[in-house]
């Protein structure tokens, strides 16, 4: 092949080379696109799994909250039964009548520890707990739950707390048996504020 023949086909060769180069480039680009597409699909799958895991976690947390709520309810009920047993042997702070009222021991303790004054001191912060409650039973249940918080809210080393501990010791009771004294007084206060009559059987 002479120089003139090569010179005549050189442009064609250059074009063919360019076409091949473009083809190779497009092939590489398609591979990259396919790789990216695969990565995106895998990422979507991971995100989907993550959403599923988060959903399951929310469900587990919801169940845990339900279990804790039930446990609190059971604990309140258990305390009520313990107090009934103590009442039946003459040492409980509340009676087994319905609705619950202070026993003779409970009234004496209430006077000695100024329970009414303590409830009045805490009533503003406790009142919101009863905003959405409108029946006597639920008010009493909520008050029973809050009796312990009234005591603990007095603060460690407070004079009121020391008096309560001394009163529990004097009557041979655990401090927890004085919580219902606060609960009954709190219940009565809330019922009065809501204009709900409290009918207590005699005795």
PyMOL commands that set and color helices and strands:
alter all, ss='L'
color gray80, all
select helices_A, chain A and resi 3-88+104-112+115-130+136-152+159-170+175-194
alter helices_A, ss='H'
color red, helices_A
deselect
rebuild
show_as cartoon
